């Protein structure tokens, strides 16, 4: 029986292990296995190639999970150990990872972050502009799942979040949540990215209320995995790739690599989440209701959207 030492986990995963008795396996991939407990909370066993996330239990890359685990595998859980089929994962020595970016610091540097983001596309000094990939994808419906989502729906949610208009935000969220296909539909990915922007542009009390209300509205309308991502965003939690993106924004370093990594997530999940993030940042910069569709960022990310 393979014995594996976990590399890292989050406080939420420590609680999951302590409070779960009868989980079930939802999905198994080469580098990830998602499980659901009695409280409908997700735990994702992932390799270090995937990395840290709000509900990730990270193990070494030398395990091909799809060869070791099936949907029918028996699961046994204890606070310091997780056994799935023939694999036992020991968690006692795993590093505790904090999934919350430093939103307070990002908010204090909001003007610098906004200017940095909104100047990227036009910056001729960038050696390579990874946003070009997002622009190309947005112009080809086959490459970007959000082409099935209406332009006004996306724009209205961006404006509502930028203005902290909770009633409008919840109305648009209820229409957008669950739209698209896959384990994390495009509408949900857009909402998640938009929530990350909300944590930067608003004071923490406002951001917390806004993000929680939106996440609670969206989560019941979508898949279990997508709901977990939305609820984590509602708590101000994000995956490691977003942490890396925010870190380089604050330091004023090149964003080429972090954005390229984000764009590579899923078929369109990374691009959809970036669309949501950039849409809200642009709408906030404009600060004029109804004008967001005139912003260059939202124009290019929504090209071709019906």
URLINWO-V159859 format. One line per field, one symbol per residue. psi: psi as a letter, one per 40 degrees, with the letter a starting at -180 (. if undefined). A space follows every 50 residues. Layout:
BEGIN
psi: ???
END
This chain:
BEGIN
psi: hhhhhidiiiddddddddehdgiihdihideihhihadefihhhhiiedd aiidfhhhiieehgdeediideiihhhideihhhbehhhhedeihhhheh igddddddfddddddddeeddeheehdhheedddddddehdeehdeeehi ddddddddddddefgdddddddddddhehaiidgiddddddddddddddd diiddddddddddddddddeeaidddddddddddefiiiddddddddddd efihedddddddeehadeddddddddddddddddddfhheedeehddddd eeheh.
END
